[in-house]
Amino acid sequence: MAFDWQQTIQLQSTGSFVFEHPVTDMLRVCNDGEVPAQMLANGNYSCRPNQLQRRSVRLSPSNWGSSILITLVAQILLMEQLQVPVELLQYEGEFSNYYFHDGSYGYPRRSYNWEALAAAAADAECTTYPSFLAMPMNQSGECSHAMLEVWSGQATERLQYIVQEQTVEDGGSLGAIARAGWYTQSAVLDSYPSIATYRGMRDVSLTQIFERPLNFSDFCARQHQYASSSFANGEASQSFASPAEVCAALDDAVLTLPVSERPGARAQYRRYYIGTLPSRVEAAVATYLARFNLTAPVPFYAGDFTAETTDSGEAIGHFTGGPCDLTQYNEQIVHEANLALRVREYTTEQSSEVREAAVFNGKPVLFYWWQPHSLFQRKHYDGPSWAFSRVELAEVTEDCQDQRPSVKTRCEHIVDDSGGGCDYPIEVLYKALSSSLDVHSPLAYQFLRAFSMSSSEMESMLAAVQLNGSSFRAVAKNWVLTHGNTWRPWISNLQVVECPEYQGLPCGGLQRGRCVALNPPYPEGTCECVDGLLGDACAIERRQCSDGSSDSEHCQELSLVSDGLKYAMYGLAGIDWLLCLACLGFVLLLWNSPVVAASQPVFLLITLLGAFISVATIIPLSIDDSACGGGA
């Protein structure tokens, strides 16, 4: 199936899609099914054909910023410097490619995808997920070769996939030091020092300060009871819309949009904090409110909070948890320490919005997060209200870590007294590779094992995205451009297959010329030849047929002995013969001596003759044929 690049070029001309230019000094290789097409901007080709027939590799980014950034860096270097086709695993119609996109980047839906790596171990070609041109509409068809940022909290999955099933292998350290944990505003700990440790959180009178955030849908449902004071003040002095009018405006304004845009506009109802609306929605809301001489508040929805309760209606504190498949054990920690908290699950994006709403409204917030992350640099950009401190949890022990609940247990919200409710350890992040990758793509395998990223580099990249407003793609591109001294050794240190040449014939073919290994190197049993020989023509090593054919069906491969090894064997054989002659002279000279007589001199001569003949067999064995076939 070939991709309709003419259509995408037309989309690009209207601003709907973007082709990214090469980042390094080499044009990227085309992905599977992709046809090279000329760029409209400057006449350059969007990609070069996969003449080396490199197998496609799929990478699984996790649903947080640092994983996305390092995966984009790996994609750029593999596709340009090593000419390996790379796609980033998505599903349900999404693809987050560096080179071809609509300007956005959708977060993956899963934190880790061990099942996809195991699927690639059984089906390295990923026939159930051949390319982004034919991606599955659900998770069952997913297939991937690598995850580049794995936290040690995945111990259960590591045991299953790496140790027991051996469908995944440890790809080595990523090089970054990290730690997850519980955090709250530093100002909150100044006011309530008792909750700086988990022991103070057993007191519900203290934990009640952490309220539950309301999404926009809940806010509109409760608008008559819970009116934001900032909106009320604005309405009184600046004719801003009231909360009720804001909700009505969005409902009615969405109906004025084209049908295809309404689902995306209604998705805003699920957000906890909205700085601005999409431009079309914002314009529709403004038009609607103008009919009543009202102005939309800024931000459109600033967030609101309400008291958290148990299922039975008792007061309790709110904890902003992460996705269940993330490396987090918050429900188990709360259960074992008997804390007066209710854990609710949020995506990483939603959790960020909860913090935005909390800081904007001056509300305390207790949440799960991790370092390195740009959040902990934000106080330098936006002031002390963005200073956060870590809360001390129960001491980390080896026994506790061994009892951590699995992803399945966490996602089913099962808590018990089996253990695992201690703090999060300091850890070295690592990479996970499908067990088939070393054979499927030795080049990508070597590169990804060498790939590394320090904690400081990750945090700087995250700050550029999340604090300076740069895109993921722009930051990944900048890292590649400014860190050549870091990544070039990953390329130059790869072990590659030398292009063979035999009796003046390049790569074992029939055309005279020279077989060269061009930059980048070409392992995986292929190389590139001059005089137009490409791909498989370069994969035949030391092969010559008597009938003038290079077809492997008419010629058997010869195991030829190198000249150097032959000379070494001749030398050792000569030394052996000299020793035999010396022993022969010794026996003949002392034939009548008591020692030689007792040793049976005739038997000694027979032994020397046998040694001489045995060594002599090296000579015919070192003579090999230069051809196979008819005369063999």
C-alpha positions as CSV (number, residue, x, y, z in Angstrom):
1,M,0.0,0.0,0.0
2,A,1.6,3.3,-1.1
3,F,0.8,6.5,0.8
4,D,-0.9,9.2,-1.2
5,W,1.9,11.8,-1.0
6,Q,0.3,14.0,-3.6
7,Q,-2.6,14.5,-1.3
8,T,-0.3,15.3,1.7
9,I,1.5,17.8,-0.4
10,Q,-1.8,19.5,-1.2
11,L,-2.6,19.4,2.5
12,Q,0.8,21.0,3.2
13,S,0.2,23.8,0.8
14,T,-2.9,24.7,2.8
15,G,-1.0,24.6,6.1
16,S,-2.7,21.4,7.3
17,F,0.4,19.2,7.3
18,V,4.1,19.8,7.6
19,F,7.1,18.0,6.2
20,E,10.2,18.5,8.5
21,H,13.5,19.1,6.8
22,P,16.5,16.9,7.6
23,V,18.2,17.8,10.9
24,T,21.7,16.5,10.2
25,D,23.6,16.5,7.0
26,M,21.8,13.4,5.5
27,L,18.3,13.0,4.1
28,R,16.2,10.6,6.0
29,V,15.2,7.2,4.7
30,C,11.6,6.6,3.6
31,N,9.3,4.6,5.9
32,D,7.6,1.5,4.7
33,G,5.0,2.3,2.1
34,E,6.2,5.9,1.8
35,V,7.1,7.2,-1.7
36,P,9.7,10.0,-2.0
37,A,8.0,13.2,-3.0
38,Q,9.5,16.7,-3.6
39,M,9.0,19.4,-1.0
40,L,7.1,22.4,-2.3
41,A,9.2,24.8,-0.3
42,N,12.7,24.3,-1.8
43,G,12.6,21.3,-4.2
44,N,14.3,18.9,-1.7
45,Y,13.1,15.4,-1.5
46,S,11.2,14.5,1.7
47,C,13.0,11.1,2.0
48,R,15.4,8.8,0.1
49,P,14.3,5.3,-1.0
50,N,15.2,2.4,1.3
51,Q,17.7,1.1,-1.3
52,L,19.6,-0.8,1.4
53,Q,16.4,-2.6,2.3
54,R,16.8,-1.8,6.0
55,R,14.0,-3.4,8.2
56,S,11.7,-1.0,9.9
57,V,12.0,-0.4,13.6
58,R,9.1,0.8,15.9
59,L,9.7,2.7,19.1
60,S,7.2,3.1,22.0
61,P,7.3,6.5,23.7
62,S,5.6,6.7,27.1
63,N,3.0,9.2,28.0
64,W,5.3,11.8,29.6
65,G,7.5,14.5,28.1
66,S,11.0,13.2,28.6
67,S,10.2,9.8,27.0
68,I,8.6,11.6,24.0
69,L,11.7,13.8,23.6
70,I,14.3,11.1,23.7
71,T,12.3,8.9,21.4
72,L,12.1,11.7,18.8
73,V,15.9,12.2,19.1
74,A,16.4,8.4,18.5
75,Q,14.1,8.6,15.5
76,I,16.0,11.4,13.9
77,L,19.4,9.8,14.3
78,L,18.3,6.3,13.2
79,M,16.5,7.6,10.1
80,E,19.1,10.1,8.9
81,Q,22.5,8.9,10.1
82,L,21.8,5.2,9.9
83,Q,19.1,5.1,7.3
84,V,16.8,2.8,9.4
85,P,13.1,3.4,8.9
86,V,11.5,4.3,12.3
87,E,7.9,4.7,13.3
88,L,6.6,5.7,16.7
89,L,3.9,3.4,18.0
90,Q,0.4,4.8,18.2
91,Y,-3.1,3.5,17.5
92,E,-6.6,4.6,16.9
93,G,-5.6,6.6,13.9
94,E,-2.8,8.6,15.5
95,F,0.8,8.8,14.5
96,S,3.4,11.0,16.2
97,N,6.1,11.1,13.6
98,Y,8.9,13.8,13.7
99,Y,9.0,14.3,10.0
100,F,5.4,14.4,8.9
101,H,2.7,15.8,11.1
102,D,-0.1,18.3,11.5
103,G,1.8,20.5,14.0
104,S,0.4,18.8,17.1
105,Y,1.8,15.9,19.2
106,G,-0.6,13.5,20.9
107,Y,0.4,11.9,24.1
108,P,0.4,8.1,24.0
109,R,-2.4,6.5,25.9
110,R,-0.2,4.0,27.8
111,S,2.7,4.5,30.2
112,Y,4.5,1.3,29.2
113,N,3.7,-1.2,26.4
114,W,5.5,-4.5,27.4
115,E,2.9,-6.5,25.4
116,A,4.0,-4.7,22.2
117,L,7.7,-5.6,22.7
118,A,6.7,-9.2,23.4
119,A,4.6,-9.2,20.2
120,A,7.7,-8.1,18.3
121,A,9.7,-11.0,19.8
122,A,7.3,-13.4,18.2
123,D,6.8,-11.4,15.0
124,A,9.8,-9.2,14.4
125,E,8.4,-7.8,11.1
126,C,5.2,-6.7,13.0
127,T,2.9,-8.0,10.4
128,T,-0.1,-7.1,12.6
129,Y,1.1,-3.5,12.6
130,P,2.9,-3.1,9.3
131,S,3.1,0.7,9.3
132,F,1.3,3.9,10.3
133,L,-0.4,3.5,7.0
134,A,-2.3,0.4,8.3
135,M,-2.3,0.9,12.1
136,P,-4.7,-1.1,14.2
137,M,-7.7,0.6,15.7
138,N,-7.1,-1.0,19.1
139,Q,-4.3,-2.1,21.4
140,S,-4.4,-5.8,20.4
141,G,-2.5,-5.3,17.2
142,E,0.4,-3.2,18.7
143,C,3.9,-4.3,18.0
144,S,7.1,-2.4,19.0
145,H,10.9,-3.0,19.3
146,A,12.0,-0.7,22.0
147,M,11.0,1.5,25.0
148,L,13.8,4.0,25.9
149,E,12.8,5.2,29.4
150,V,11.8,2.5,31.9
151,W,11.6,3.1,35.6
152,S,12.5,0.4,38.1
153,G,9.0,0.4,39.4
154,Q,8.2,-2.0,36.6
155,A,9.8,-4.8,38.6
156,T,6.8,-7.2,38.1
157,E,6.8,-6.7,34.3
158,R,10.6,-6.9,34.2
159,L,10.4,-10.3,36.0
160,Q,7.7,-11.6,33.6
161,Y,9.0,-10.3,30.2
162,I,12.8,-10.1,30.7
163,V,13.6,-12.9,33.2
164,Q,10.9,-15.5,32.8
165,E,9.5,-15.2,29.2
166,Q,12.7,-13.6,27.8
167,T,10.7,-11.8,25.1
168,V,12.3,-8.5,26.2
169,E,15.9,-7.8,27.1
170,D,17.4,-5.1,29.3
171,G,18.9,-2.6,26.8
172,G,21.3,-1.0,29.3
173,S,21.2,2.1,31.4
174,L,19.7,5.3,29.9
175,G,22.2,7.3,32.0
176,A,19.6,9.4,33.9
177,I,19.1,9.3,37.7
178,A,15.4,9.8,38.7
179,R,13.0,9.5,41.5
180,A,9.2,9.6,41.9
181,G,7.3,10.7,45.0
182,W,4.6,12.8,46.6
183,Y,4.8,16.6,46.3
184,T,3.0,19.7,47.5
185,Q,3.6,23.4,47.5
186,S,6.5,24.5,49.7
187,A,4.3,27.2,51.2
188,V,1.8,24.5,52.3
189,L,4.6,22.7,54.3
190,D,5.6,26.1,55.8
191,S,2.0,26.5,57.1
192,Y,1.5,22.8,58.0
193,P,4.9,21.3,58.9
194,S,3.2,18.2,60.3
195,I,2.3,17.0,56.8
196,A,5.9,17.1,55.7
197,T,5.9,13.4,56.5
198,Y,3.3,10.7,55.9
199,R,2.7,10.4,59.7
200,G,1.0,13.8,59.8
201,M,-1.4,12.8,57.0
202,R,-3.3,10.4,59.3
203,D,-5.0,13.5,60.8
204,V,-8.1,14.2,58.7
205,S,-8.2,17.8,60.0
206,L,-4.9,18.4,58.2
207,T,-5.5,16.5,55.0
208,Q,-8.9,18.2,54.4
209,I,-7.0,21.2,53.0
210,F,-6.5,19.1,49.9
211,E,-9.7,19.5,48.0
212,R,-11.0,17.7,44.9
213,P,-10.7,19.7,41.6
214,L,-13.8,20.1,39.4
215,N,-13.6,19.6,35.7
216,F,-15.5,22.0,33.5
217,S,-18.5,19.6,33.2
218,D,-18.8,19.2,36.9
219,F,-18.3,22.9,37.4
220,C,-21.2,23.7,35.1
221,A,-23.4,21.2,36.8
222,R,-22.7,22.9,40.2
223,Q,-22.6,26.5,38.9
224,H,-25.5,27.8,41.0
225,Q,-23.9,26.5,44.2
226,Y,-20.2,27.1,43.4
227,A,-19.5,30.4,41.8
228,S,-15.8,31.4,41.3
229,S,-15.1,34.6,43.2
230,S,-12.7,35.7,40.4
231,F,-15.6,35.5,37.9
232,A,-18.0,37.2,40.2
233,N,-15.6,40.1,40.8
234,G,-14.9,40.3,37.1
235,E,-18.6,40.4,36.3
236,A,-19.2,43.2,38.7
237,S,-16.5,45.5,37.4
238,Q,-15.8,44.5,33.8
239,S,-19.1,42.9,32.5
240,F,-17.5,39.5,32.4
241,A,-19.8,36.6,31.9
242,S,-21.1,34.8,35.0
243,P,-20.3,31.1,35.4
244,A,-23.8,30.2,34.2
245,E,-23.4,32.3,31.1
246,V,-20.0,30.8,30.4
247,C,-21.4,27.3,30.4
248,A,-24.3,28.2,28.3
249,A,-22.1,30.1,25.9
250,L,-19.9,27.1,25.2
251,D,-22.8,24.8,24.8
252,D,-24.5,27.0,22.2
253,A,-21.3,28.2,20.5
254,V,-20.2,24.7,19.8
255,L,-23.4,24.1,17.8
256,T,-22.4,26.9,15.4
257,L,-19.2,25.0,14.4
258,P,-19.0,22.5,11.6
259,V,-20.0,19.0,12.7
260,S,-16.5,17.7,12.3
261,E,-15.1,20.2,14.8
262,R,-17.7,19.7,17.5
263,P,-16.2,16.6,19.2
264,G,-12.9,18.4,19.7
265,A,-14.7,21.5,21.1
266,R,-16.7,19.4,23.5
267,A,-13.6,17.6,24.7
268,Q,-12.8,20.9,26.5
269,Y,-15.4,19.9,29.1
270,R,-13.0,17.2,30.4
271,R,-10.3,19.7,31.2
272,Y,-9.6,21.1,34.6
273,Y,-7.8,24.2,33.6
274,I,-8.2,26.1,30.3
275,G,-6.0,29.1,29.5
276,T,-7.5,29.6,26.0
277,L,-9.9,27.8,23.8
278,P,-9.1,26.7,20.2
279,S,-9.4,29.8,18.0
280,R,-12.6,28.7,16.2
281,V,-14.3,27.9,19.5
282,E,-13.0,31.0,21.2
283,A,-14.4,33.1,18.3
284,A,-17.8,31.4,18.5
285,V,-18.0,31.9,22.2
286,A,-17.1,35.6,21.9
287,T,-19.7,36.1,19.2
288,Y,-22.3,34.4,21.4
289,L,-21.5,36.5,24.5
290,A,-21.4,39.7,22.5
291,R,-25.1,39.4,21.8
292,F,-25.5,40.0,25.6
293,N,-22.8,42.7,25.9
294,L,-20.7,40.2,27.8
295,T,-17.0,39.4,27.6
296,A,-15.5,35.9,28.2
297,P,-13.4,35.7,31.4
298,V,-9.7,35.1,31.2
299,P,-8.8,32.3,31.7
300,F,-12.0,30.9,30.2
301,Y,-12.2,28.4,33.0
302,A,-9.9,29.0,36.0
303,G,-10.7,25.8,37.8
304,D,-12.7,25.2,41.0
305,F,-12.4,22.9,44.0
306,T,-14.8,21.2,46.4
307,A,-14.4,19.2,49.6
308,E,-13.3,15.6,49.1
309,T,-15.4,12.8,50.7
310,T,-15.4,9.1,51.1
311,D,-18.1,7.0,49.4
312,S,-20.1,7.2,52.6
313,G,-19.8,11.0,52.6
314,E,-17.2,11.5,55.4
315,A,-14.6,14.2,55.0
316,I,-11.2,13.2,53.8
317,G,-8.2,14.7,51.9
318,H,-7.8,14.5,48.1
319,F,-4.7,12.9,46.5
320,T,-4.0,13.6,42.8
321,G,-2.7,10.2,41.5
322,G,-1.2,9.2,38.2
323,P,-2.3,6.6,35.7
324,C,-2.5,3.1,37.1
325,D,0.1,1.7,34.6
326,L,2.6,4.4,35.7
327,T,5.3,3.4,38.2
328,Q,3.1,4.4,41.2
329,Y,1.7,2.7,44.3
330,N,-0.2,5.5,45.9
331,E,-3.3,3.5,46.9
332,Q,-1.1,0.9,48.5
333,I,0.8,3.6,50.4
334,V,-2.4,5.2,51.7
335,H,-3.8,1.8,52.7
336,E,-0.7,0.6,54.6
337,A,0.0,3.9,56.4
338,N,-3.7,4.4,57.2
339,L,-3.6,8.0,55.7
340,A,-6.7,10.2,55.6
341,L,-6.6,10.5,51.9
342,R,-8.6,9.4,48.9
343,V,-6.6,8.7,45.8
344,R,-8.1,9.5,42.4
345,E,-6.5,8.6,39.1
346,Y,-5.6,11.3,36.5
347,T,-3.7,11.3,33.3
348,T,-0.4,13.1,33.4
349,E,-1.9,16.0,31.4
350,Q,-4.9,16.2,33.7
351,S,-2.6,16.2,36.7
352,S,-0.7,19.2,35.3
353,E,-4.0,21.0,34.8
354,V,-4.9,20.3,38.4
355,R,-1.7,22.0,39.6
356,E,-2.4,25.0,37.3
357,A,-5.9,25.4,38.8
358,A,-4.6,25.0,42.3
359,V,-1.9,27.6,42.0
360,F,-4.2,30.0,40.1
361,N,-6.8,29.7,42.9
362,G,-4.4,29.5,45.8
363,K,-5.5,26.0,46.7
364,P,-3.2,23.3,48.3
365,V,-2.6,20.3,46.2
366,L,-1.0,16.9,47.0
367,F,0.1,14.9,44.0
368,Y,2.3,12.2,42.6
369,W,5.1,13.3,40.3
370,W,8.7,12.6,39.4
371,Q,12.1,14.1,38.8
372,P,13.7,15.1,36.5
373,H,10.9,17.3,35.3
374,S,10.6,21.0,34.4
375,L,8.0,21.5,37.1
376,F,10.9,21.9,39.6
377,Q,12.4,24.7,37.5
378,R,9.2,26.7,37.2
379,K,9.7,28.7,40.4
380,H,12.6,30.4,38.6
381,Y,10.2,31.4,35.8
382,D,6.9,32.1,37.5
383,G,7.7,32.9,41.1
384,P,7.6,31.2,44.6
385,S,4.0,30.0,44.2
386,W,5.5,27.4,41.9
387,A,7.9,26.0,44.5
388,F,7.2,22.4,45.4
389,S,8.7,20.1,48.1
390,R,8.8,16.4,48.5
391,V,6.8,14.7,51.2
392,E,8.6,12.0,53.2
393,L,7.0,8.5,53.0
394,A,7.8,5.2,54.7
395,E,11.5,4.1,54.4
396,V,12.3,2.1,51.2
397,T,13.4,-1.5,51.9
398,E,14.2,-4.4,49.6
399,D,11.4,-6.4,51.1
400,C,8.9,-3.6,50.4
401,Q,10.0,-3.3,46.8
402,D,9.7,-7.0,46.3
403,Q,6.0,-6.8,47.4
404,R,5.0,-3.9,45.0
405,P,1.7,-4.6,43.4
406,S,1.6,-5.4,39.6
407,V,0.1,-3.1,37.0
408,K,-2.9,-5.4,36.7
409,T,-3.5,-5.2,40.5
410,R,-3.1,-1.4,40.5
411,C,-5.4,-0.9,37.6
412,E,-8.0,-3.0,39.3
413,H,-7.5,-0.9,42.4
414,I,-6.9,-3.9,44.6
415,V,-5.2,-3.0,47.9
416,D,-4.3,-5.4,50.8
417,D,-1.8,-5.9,53.6
418,S,0.8,-7.8,51.4
419,G,3.3,-4.9,51.5
420,G,4.7,-2.5,49.0
421,G,3.6,0.7,50.6
422,C,6.9,2.4,51.1
423,D,8.5,5.4,49.4
424,Y,9.9,5.5,45.9
425,P,13.6,4.7,45.5
426,I,16.3,6.6,43.7
427,E,16.8,4.8,40.5
428,V,18.8,4.6,37.3
429,L,16.5,4.5,34.3
430,Y,17.0,1.8,31.6
431,K,15.9,0.8,28.1
432,A,13.9,-2.2,27.2
433,L,14.4,-3.9,23.8
434,S,12.4,-6.7,22.1
435,S,14.5,-9.9,22.1
436,S,14.1,-10.0,18.3
437,L,15.8,-6.7,17.7
438,D,19.4,-7.9,17.6
439,V,18.6,-10.1,14.6
440,H,15.8,-8.0,13.1
441,S,18.0,-4.9,12.9
442,P,21.5,-5.3,14.3
443,L,22.3,-1.7,13.4
444,A,19.3,-0.3,15.4
445,Y,20.1,-2.7,18.2
446,Q,23.7,-1.5,18.6
447,F,22.7,2.1,18.4
448,L,19.9,1.9,21.0
449,R,22.1,0.1,23.4
450,A,24.7,2.9,23.1
451,F,22.0,5.6,23.3
452,S,22.0,7.7,26.5
453,M,20.7,10.9,28.0
454,S,21.7,12.5,31.3
455,S,19.2,13.8,33.9
456,S,20.3,17.4,33.3
457,E,19.9,17.1,29.6
458,M,16.4,15.7,30.0
459,E,15.4,18.5,32.4
460,S,16.7,21.2,30.1
461,M,14.8,19.8,27.2
462,L,11.6,19.5,29.3
463,A,12.0,23.1,30.5
464,A,12.3,24.3,26.9
465,V,9.0,22.5,26.0
466,Q,6.9,23.2,29.1
467,L,8.3,26.6,30.3
468,N,9.6,28.3,27.1
469,G,6.7,27.1,24.9
470,S,8.9,25.2,22.3
471,S,7.4,22.2,20.6
472,F,8.6,18.6,21.2
473,R,10.0,18.5,17.7
474,A,11.9,21.8,17.9
475,V,13.6,20.7,21.2
476,A,14.5,17.3,19.9
477,K,16.0,18.9,16.7
478,N,18.0,21.4,18.8
479,W,19.4,18.7,20.9
480,V,20.7,16.8,17.9
481,L,22.2,19.9,16.4
482,T,24.0,21.0,19.6
483,H,25.1,17.6,20.9
484,G,27.0,16.1,17.9
485,N,30.0,15.3,20.2
486,T,27.6,13.1,22.2
487,W,25.9,11.1,19.5
488,R,28.6,10.9,16.8
489,P,30.6,8.3,18.8
490,W,27.4,6.1,19.0
491,I,27.6,6.0,15.2
492,S,31.3,5.7,14.7
493,N,31.7,2.9,17.3
494,L,29.2,0.6,15.6
495,Q,30.5,-2.8,14.5
496,V,29.7,-3.1,10.8
497,V,30.0,-5.8,8.1
498,E,32.8,-5.1,5.6
499,C,31.8,-5.1,2.0
500,P,33.4,-8.3,0.4
501,E,35.5,-8.3,-2.7
502,Y,36.8,-11.5,-4.4
503,Q,39.2,-11.7,-7.4
504,G,38.4,-8.2,-8.5
505,L,34.6,-8.8,-8.5
506,P,32.7,-6.4,-6.2
507,C,30.6,-8.1,-3.6
508,G,31.0,-11.5,-5.3
509,G,29.1,-10.2,-8.4
510,L,30.1,-10.3,-12.0
511,Q,30.7,-6.6,-12.7
512,R,34.2,-5.4,-12.3
513,G,34.6,-2.4,-10.0
514,R,35.1,-1.6,-6.4
515,C,32.9,-2.4,-3.4
516,V,32.9,0.4,-0.8
517,A,31.3,0.9,2.6
518,L,29.8,4.4,2.2
519,N,28.8,6.7,5.1
520,P,26.7,5.6,7.0
521,P,28.0,2.1,7.6
522,Y,25.9,-0.8,6.3
523,P,25.7,-3.9,8.5
524,E,22.8,-6.4,8.4
525,G,24.6,-8.3,5.6
526,T,24.2,-5.6,3.0
527,C,26.5,-2.9,1.6
528,E,26.5,-0.4,-1.2
529,C,28.6,-0.9,-4.4
530,V,29.8,1.4,-7.1
531,D,28.7,0.9,-10.7
532,G,25.0,0.6,-9.7
533,L,25.2,-2.6,-7.6
534,L,22.8,-2.2,-4.6
535,G,21.2,-4.2,-1.9
536,D,21.3,-8.0,-2.2
537,A,24.0,-7.9,-4.9
538,C,26.4,-6.8,-2.2
539,A,25.3,-9.6,0.2
540,I,27.1,-12.5,-1.6
541,E,30.4,-13.0,0.1
542,R,33.4,-14.8,-1.5
543,R,31.3,-16.6,-4.1
544,Q,32.2,-17.4,-7.7
545,C,30.5,-19.9,-10.0
546,S,32.1,-21.9,-12.8
547,D,29.2,-21.3,-15.1
548,G,29.6,-17.5,-14.9
549,S,26.5,-17.2,-12.7
550,S,26.4,-15.6,-9.3
551,D,23.0,-17.1,-8.5
552,S,23.2,-18.8,-5.1
553,E,21.1,-21.7,-6.3
554,H,23.9,-22.7,-8.7
555,C,26.9,-22.1,-6.4
556,Q,27.8,-23.3,-3.0
557,E,29.5,-21.0,-0.6
558,L,33.2,-21.8,0.0
559,S,35.0,-21.6,3.3
560,L,38.3,-20.2,2.1
561,V,41.4,-20.1,4.4
562,S,43.2,-16.8,4.5
563,D,46.8,-16.6,3.3
564,G,48.0,-15.4,6.7
565,L,46.6,-18.5,8.5
566,K,48.2,-20.7,5.9
567,Y,51.6,-19.3,6.5
568,A,51.2,-19.6,10.2
569,M,50.3,-23.3,9.8
570,Y,53.3,-23.9,7.5
571,G,55.6,-22.3,10.1
572,L,54.3,-24.5,12.9
573,A,54.6,-27.6,10.7
574,G,58.2,-26.7,9.9
575,I,59.0,-26.4,13.6
576,D,57.5,-29.8,14.3
577,W,59.5,-31.4,11.5
578,L,62.8,-29.9,12.8
579,L,62.0,-31.3,16.2
580,C,61.4,-34.7,14.7
581,L,64.7,-34.6,12.8
582,A,66.5,-33.6,16.1
583,C,65.0,-36.5,17.9
584,L,65.9,-38.8,15.1
585,G,69.6,-37.8,15.3
586,F,69.5,-38.2,19.1
587,V,68.2,-41.8,18.7
588,L,70.7,-42.8,16.0
589,L,73.6,-41.2,17.8
590,L,72.9,-42.9,21.1
591,W,71.5,-46.2,19.7
592,N,73.6,-48.4,21.9
593,S,73.2,-46.4,25.1
594,P,71.4,-48.0,28.0
595,V,68.7,-45.3,28.1
596,V,67.8,-45.6,24.3
597,A,68.1,-49.4,24.4
598,A,65.7,-49.5,27.3
599,S,63.2,-47.4,25.4
600,Q,63.2,-49.7,22.4
601,P,64.8,-47.6,19.6
602,V,62.8,-49.2,16.8
603,F,59.5,-48.1,18.5
604,L,61.0,-44.6,18.9
605,L,61.7,-44.4,15.1
606,I,58.1,-45.6,14.3
607,T,56.7,-42.8,16.7
608,L,58.8,-40.1,15.0
609,L,57.7,-41.3,11.5
610,G,54.0,-41.1,12.6
611,A,54.5,-37.6,14.0
612,F,56.2,-36.4,10.7
613,I,53.4,-37.9,8.6
614,S,50.6,-36.5,10.8
615,V,52.0,-32.9,10.5
616,A,52.4,-33.3,6.8
617,T,48.6,-33.6,6.3
618,I,48.4,-29.8,7.0
619,I,49.8,-29.2,3.5
620,P,46.9,-30.7,1.4
621,L,44.3,-29.5,3.9
622,S,45.4,-25.9,3.4
623,I,44.9,-26.0,-0.4
624,D,41.3,-24.8,-1.2
625,D,39.4,-24.4,-4.5
626,S,38.8,-21.0,-6.1
627,A,35.6,-22.1,-7.8
628,C,32.6,-24.3,-7.2
629,G,30.2,-26.0,-9.5
630,G,31.1,-28.0,-12.6
631,G,34.7,-29.0,-11.8
632,A,34.1,-29.5,-8.1
